[in-house]
Amino acid sequence: MRTIFSAALMLASLTILAGPAGAEVKPGDLITPKEAGKVADLVSPGNLVLVKQGMQMKIVPTGRLDWPPPYKTATEKYSSQVQLGDQGELKNYVAGQPFPLLDANDPQCATKVMWNFSYRPLYTDDVDVRDVEMASYAAGTGAADPVAHVVIGHFAFYNNVGRVEVPPTPTDPEALGPKIRYRFGAYPCLEPAELRGFGFVRYRNLDSSIEDNAWYYNPHSRLKRRVSPTTLSDTMGILPDMGGGGASTYANNLDPDSFFGFAAKIEDYTYKLLGEKPMLACVHAENSPAKPCPFDGSRTICPENWELRRLFVIEADAKKIALLSSGVSIPKRILYIDSEGWFITASDQYDRDGQLWKTIATFNAYRDRPVPDARVAIYPFNRMFQTALVDENIQNGFSTVIYTPGRQPEEHECWYINMGVVSKPFFEPTAMERRGH
């Protein structure tokens, strides 16, 4: 198994480094709107719109992404026992990548790709992403005139399964009792003052028949409230049920199901493999914190490094039961997933009329620290980080940019991965409520 696994990684690396025959871009090129035609087949249709409106791309040589050694060891140890159930659910998973060997002719290949993404090597045990900055811009506005500017103290996860570095490993007992797969928290809101204290907590269950549990804390009413799954697929900008009053001041594009590219339940969608092809992605970002693009009113990140990667292109269609029970507002997504790092590099989202509605572009880095001057978040091996995410409504040009790390906070090490800095009590709704007060 170890030999086959290593050979597969080497083959994938060589394929990526070789690049596509007849590629119209090469390292050293700077892609501007005038050269957008050169990358028309190398980026998603939605990301192409971003290039045409001003997002510049610096083409750099393709680099390699090595998995963290503990994750690689767990994959070799446990992957041979993992299977898919009749409904696409994951069975016998312990830790590491569920399906390191994939066959494009396998009818379940696309679903296996999605489970590989879901249990990706980015963070396996816990992560605390601090001082996350969100800025939203309408088409035609400039960097000095954002529609909204929000800073959130923590974006954090605690995983109960697949743990490889921080005890308890590989499984927290909570996964065996309540069967909670992971806990996620985004709180407290630090800016603007009107939203100070706002928070969001979400639990994902191992049982696919159980909907995610989620709570908001509203600083206006000073109450926490459990919310329906419908909220998870809607943008967080207007929350009339939480006293927001529909104020456009806090508008943004991003919905909780699109955090980090895709955060919905894997079992709520059916998947189709559209191809595995060389495409451009930002994987070795030069700047951290990311720099707003000066050529499109800060609606994206640019200029930044982009390189040819071997990506899986997956069509994700919401199941009818998900559309009916949880009110999924994005029935179709086309996801672009890096075949080494297993993170989403881009996502195009389609509305109920089948029209391209929104596009996501992620900006990622691979190094042993999230920022050059880090003093605490320094790792013994390179890790993968997301430096920014762009979520733009291409129908009206409204864009939200997520900066990780944020540009303004003094403490900008931001990514604390598998360091045990967050524990389960942090994700209790009552803890969110206390912090919000």
C-alpha atoms as one frame of an Amber mdcrd trajectory, in Angstrom:
protein
   0.000   0.000   0.000   2.836   2.407   0.901   4.556   1.788  -2.452   1.388
   2.302  -4.484   0.536   5.439  -2.519   3.989   6.977  -3.035   3.986   6.110
  -6.733   0.593   7.744  -7.173   1.795  10.961  -5.556   4.900  11.024  -7.746
   2.875  10.457 -10.922   0.463  13.234  -9.982   3.357  15.596  -9.335   5.040
  14.844 -12.651   1.771  15.319 -14.524   1.217  18.711 -12.947   4.752  19.899
 -13.572   4.547  18.884 -17.200   1.606  21.224 -17.829  -0.803  21.155 -20.765
   0.314  20.861 -24.357   0.042  24.145 -26.195  -0.656  26.234 -23.088  -1.023
  29.906 -23.943   0.592  31.117 -20.733   4.067  30.673 -19.317   5.908  31.724
 -16.164   6.671  35.429 -16.278   3.457  36.392 -18.087   1.229  39.086 -16.598
  -2.406  38.550 -17.505  -4.461  41.741 -17.688  -7.957  42.213 -19.114  -6.408
  42.597 -22.560  -4.918  39.094 -22.284  -8.015  37.487 -20.743  -8.497  35.378
 -23.865  -5.257  33.548 -23.090  -6.730  32.107 -19.901 -10.303  31.541 -21.085
  -9.835  27.761 -20.949  -7.605  27.823 -17.868  -9.958  29.429 -15.326 -13.617
  28.957 -14.480 -16.169  31.017 -16.469 -16.881  33.055 -13.346 -13.204  33.660
 -12.570 -12.744  34.757 -16.190 -15.221  37.555 -15.499 -12.974  38.675 -12.637
  -9.996  38.836 -15.001 -11.949  40.797 -17.592 -13.007  43.366 -15.006  -9.431
  44.032 -13.867  -7.980  41.208 -11.749  -4.379  40.735 -12.886  -2.600  37.375
 -12.697   1.165  36.839 -12.457   1.993  33.438 -13.957   4.644  31.560 -11.967
   6.140  28.057 -12.229   4.126  25.223 -10.767   5.212  24.237  -7.285   4.579
  21.069  -5.342   2.426  20.644  -2.230   3.528  17.971   0.227   1.083  16.748
   2.825   1.916  17.201   6.510   3.772  14.017   7.590   1.171  13.023  10.252
  -1.613  13.257   7.646   0.370  11.201   5.148   1.047   8.512   7.764  -2.635
   8.321   8.704  -3.593   7.981   5.025  -1.244   5.044   4.560  -2.552   3.406
   7.727  -6.316   3.788   7.347  -7.334   4.536   3.738  -7.565   0.910   2.574
 -10.588   0.298   4.822 -12.671   3.319   3.754 -15.797   2.764   1.652 -18.824
   4.632   0.352 -22.374   3.683   1.296 -25.332   3.476  -1.070 -26.203   7.134
  -0.488 -22.629   8.345  -0.861 -21.987   8.411   2.872 -18.507   7.717   4.216
 -17.950   4.403   6.010 -15.042   3.107   8.133 -13.164   6.416   8.030 -10.605
   7.031  10.794  -8.041   9.632   9.678  -5.995  10.869   6.707  -7.289  11.071
   3.164 -10.210   8.708   2.581  -9.463   7.846  -1.067  -5.831   8.448  -2.132
  -6.210   6.272  -5.253  -8.884   7.406  -7.688 -10.131   6.004 -10.993 -11.913
   8.402 -13.340 -13.960   5.454 -14.637 -15.333   4.769 -11.171 -18.967   6.019
 -11.072 -18.340   7.145  -7.485 -15.140   9.026  -8.338 -16.695  12.501  -7.989
 -18.144  11.691  -4.577 -14.776  10.332  -3.448 -13.122  13.560  -4.588 -15.572
  15.500  -2.431 -14.825  13.391   0.634 -11.108  13.926  -0.008 -11.828  17.653
  -0.015 -13.936  17.385   3.124 -11.103  15.651   4.992  -8.333  17.684   3.336
  -4.859  18.104   4.859  -5.276  21.852   5.488  -6.304  21.395   9.134  -7.199
  18.045  10.676  -7.546  18.611  14.425  -8.320  22.238  15.148  -7.713  25.676
  13.730  -8.174  29.209  14.990  -8.172  31.838  12.230  -8.022  35.159  14.065
  -9.112  38.670  13.153 -10.763  37.780   9.862 -11.553  40.844   7.767 -14.471
  41.084   5.342 -14.903  43.984   2.919 -17.757  44.358   0.429 -17.879  46.585
  -2.642 -20.530  47.437  -5.183 -19.631  47.722  -8.848 -18.217  51.149  -9.571
 -17.139  51.888  -6.001 -13.545  52.237  -4.889 -11.307  50.945  -2.138 -12.104
  53.975   0.014 -15.842  53.415  -0.257 -16.753  49.882   0.892 -20.397  49.030
   1.337 -19.431  47.074   4.458 -16.339  46.396   6.517 -16.483  43.668   9.176
 -13.836  42.144  11.444 -14.530  38.840  13.224 -12.330  37.720  16.098 -12.254
  33.989  15.345 -13.083  31.552  12.552 -12.428  28.270  14.331 -12.924  24.514
  13.938 -12.642  21.592  16.324 -12.725  18.219  14.558 -13.745  15.096  16.447
 -12.649  12.638  13.752  -9.562  12.460  11.575  -7.297  13.890  14.258  -3.587
  13.226  13.649  -1.557  15.697  15.735  -3.298  16.896  18.913  -4.658  14.375
  21.476  -7.095  12.768  21.552  -6.159  11.040  18.286  -7.479   9.781  15.963
 -11.002  10.230  17.411 -12.448  12.422  20.127 -14.962  10.460  22.272 -17.626
  13.030  21.342 -17.758  11.420  17.894 -18.773   8.123  19.493 -21.442   9.541
  21.806 -23.298  12.562  20.360 -21.649  11.723  17.004 -20.654  15.306  16.336
 -18.173  15.383  13.486 -16.973  18.939  13.993 -17.796  22.238  15.646 -17.356
  25.599  13.914 -17.518  29.078  15.386 -17.279  32.580  13.928 -17.344  35.147
  16.720 -17.278  37.729  18.141 -17.762  40.475  15.584 -15.337  43.306  16.445
 -16.298  45.814  13.754 -18.500  47.698  13.003 -19.617  48.921  16.410 -23.275
  48.289  15.548 -22.577  44.560  15.161 -20.021  44.196  17.929 -20.594  40.849
  19.657 -22.440  39.132  16.796 -21.628  35.429  16.532 -22.358  32.196  14.714
 -21.824  28.569  15.801 -22.435  25.425  13.731 -22.238  21.708  14.466 -21.943
  18.989  11.806 -23.152  15.474  12.719 -21.691  12.191  11.484 -25.231  10.943
  10.802 -26.197  12.276   7.368 -29.895  12.238   8.320 -29.326  14.857  11.029
 -29.304  18.475   9.885 -26.577  20.825  11.031 -27.304  22.595  14.303 -26.585
  26.312  14.211 -27.022  29.325  16.453 -26.679  33.089  16.020 -26.072  35.583
  18.777 -27.719  38.958  18.207 -26.038  41.868  20.022 -29.182  44.004  19.642
 -31.539  41.660  21.439 -28.671  40.175  23.516 -30.113  36.730  22.834 -28.842
  33.651  21.062 -31.228  31.907  18.705 -31.174  28.544  17.013 -31.645  28.923
  13.278 -32.982  26.631  10.589 -30.780  25.006   7.944 -32.234  27.473   5.433
 -30.095  30.218   6.970 -26.932  28.292   6.205 -27.335  28.624   2.456 -28.290
  32.313   2.511 -25.989  35.294   2.768 -25.298  36.619   6.247 -25.723  40.243
   5.258 -29.441  40.679   5.979 -30.882  38.959   9.036 -34.349  40.392   9.658
 -35.211  37.585  12.094 -32.245  38.624  14.199 -33.092  42.307  14.373 -30.920
  43.347  11.442 -33.808  45.215   9.871 -32.473  44.524   6.385 -29.833  47.216
   6.714 -27.748  47.220   3.546 -24.800  48.529   5.587 -23.930  44.956   6.504
 -24.566  43.387   3.116 -22.189  40.777   1.769 -22.253  37.877  -0.672 -20.921
  35.074   1.457 -23.200  32.377   2.854 -22.070  29.880   5.543 -22.336  27.005
   3.052 -19.644  28.712   0.957 -17.064  29.277   3.698 -13.623  28.145   2.441
 -15.190  27.458  -0.979 -17.772  24.864   0.090 -19.035  24.017   3.582 -22.395
  22.374   2.909 -23.112  18.780   3.872 -21.493  16.432   1.373 -24.528  14.139
   1.525 -26.931  16.927   0.442 -25.564  16.939  -3.117 -24.994  14.571  -6.004
 -21.694  14.884  -7.850 -20.476  14.490 -11.399 -16.845  14.462 -12.514 -16.616
  16.900 -15.414 -12.908  16.353 -15.887  -9.414  16.509 -14.473  -7.469  19.166
 -16.293  -4.619  21.665 -16.018  -5.994  25.029 -14.894  -4.694  28.148 -13.205
  -4.990  28.619  -9.455  -3.394  30.748  -6.766  -1.533  28.216  -4.616   1.778
  29.892  -3.745   0.557  33.407  -2.961   3.251  36.051  -2.660   1.428  38.342
  -0.252   0.136  37.661   3.260  -1.872  39.670   4.196  -3.354  39.709   0.718
  -3.414  42.965  -1.222  -6.648  44.409  -2.687  -6.625  44.734  -6.448  -6.059
  48.373  -7.459  -7.512  47.822 -10.929 -11.090  46.796 -10.081 -11.958  48.883
  -7.044 -10.577  46.320  -4.554 -13.234  43.782  -5.536 -10.586  41.054  -5.910
  -6.964  40.307  -4.973  -4.246  41.262  -7.455  -1.706  41.109  -8.838  -0.967
  37.722  -7.312   0.805  34.502  -8.271  -1.152  31.974 -10.323   0.203  28.666
 -11.585  -0.943  25.715 -13.641  -2.418  23.014 -11.404  -4.073  19.678 -12.009
  -7.647  20.304 -10.861 -10.693  18.095 -10.478 -13.775  19.799 -11.925 -16.875
  18.633 -10.063 -20.519  19.495 -10.660 -22.463  19.540  -7.381 -26.263  19.463
  -7.650 -28.430  19.796  -4.567 -30.598  16.748  -3.980 -34.351  17.331  -4.120
 -34.667  16.479  -0.443 -32.090  19.162   0.374 -33.903  21.720  -1.767 -37.165
  20.993   0.004 -36.000  20.512   3.585 -33.231  23.065   3.938 -34.124  25.626
   1.280 -30.801  25.463  -0.566 -30.512  28.756  -2.439 -27.613  27.603  -4.650
 -28.880  24.481  -6.412 -25.813  23.985  -8.599 -22.106  24.603  -8.095 -19.093
  23.814 -10.254 -16.162  23.187  -7.936 -12.484  23.263  -8.873 -10.381  21.189
  -6.449  -6.600  21.003  -6.331  -5.441  17.390  -6.718  -2.500  17.795  -4.296
  -3.743  20.204  -1.642  -7.411  19.164  -1.929  -8.753  22.662  -1.340 -11.206
  24.474  -3.582  -9.460  26.958  -5.842 -12.634  28.263  -7.503 -16.387  27.738
  -7.453 -19.031  28.932  -9.882 -22.571  29.050  -8.492 -25.769  28.890 -10.523
 -29.217  30.196  -9.636 -32.533  28.348  -9.909 -32.868  29.462 -13.549 -29.554
  27.798 -14.410 -27.778  31.127 -14.895 -24.256  31.780 -13.634 -24.838  33.836
 -10.513 -21.743  34.033  -8.314 -18.103  33.044  -8.508 -15.572  32.284  -5.803
 -11.799  32.520  -6.153  -9.506  31.453  -3.320  -5.946  32.629  -2.754  -3.658
  30.179  -1.007  -0.104  29.905   0.272   2.224  27.055   1.211   4.887  27.806
   3.797   5.932  27.070   7.370   4.306  30.224   8.762   1.296  32.316   7.721
   3.217  35.632   7.700   6.960  36.298   7.381   7.309  37.857  10.845   5.391
  35.144  12.734   6.677  34.357  16.228   4.167  31.751  17.430   2.486  30.172
  14.396   5.649  28.533  13.061   5.531  24.892  11.993   8.129  22.135  11.512
   6.908  21.625   7.939   5.077  23.640   5.307   1.328  23.947   5.636  -1.383
  25.205   3.315  -3.094  28.502   4.148  -5.905  30.486   2.591  -4.859  34.123
   2.416  -8.072  35.439   0.873 -11.376  34.488  -0.724 -13.363  36.511  -3.258
 -17.108  35.931  -3.617 -18.585  38.069  -6.397 -22.102  38.285  -7.741 -21.246
  38.557 -11.414 -24.803  39.542 -12.311 -24.514  42.877 -10.501 -20.797  43.184
  -9.715 -21.196  43.169  -5.921 -18.150  41.550  -4.333 -17.094  40.438  -0.849
 -13.422  39.800  -0.059 -12.385  37.739   2.971  -8.861  38.453   4.230  -7.111
  35.767   6.312  -5.099  37.327   7.832  -6.826  40.683   7.975  -4.961  43.748
   6.790  -5.587  45.989   9.804  -5.146  44.021  13.063  -1.803  44.328  14.803
  -1.768  40.606  15.581  -1.813  39.070  12.110  -0.268  35.617  12.498  -3.880
  34.532  12.072  -3.617  30.802  11.255  -3.087  28.623  14.342  -3.379  25.091
  12.952  -3.370  21.900  15.028  -1.922  23.722  18.026  -4.710  22.966  20.504
  -5.469  26.674  20.945  -9.237  26.089  20.722 -11.177  23.433  22.596 -14.775
  22.281  22.540 -16.024  24.714  25.215 -15.213  27.617  22.870 -17.943  26.385
  20.516 -20.735  26.193  23.071 -23.566  28.612  22.176 -23.492  29.871  25.765
 -19.784  30.724  25.381 -20.605  32.717  22.244 -23.356  34.510  24.154 -21.052
  35.392  27.062 -18.375  36.695  24.709 -20.991  38.729  22.825 -22.037  40.505
  25.993
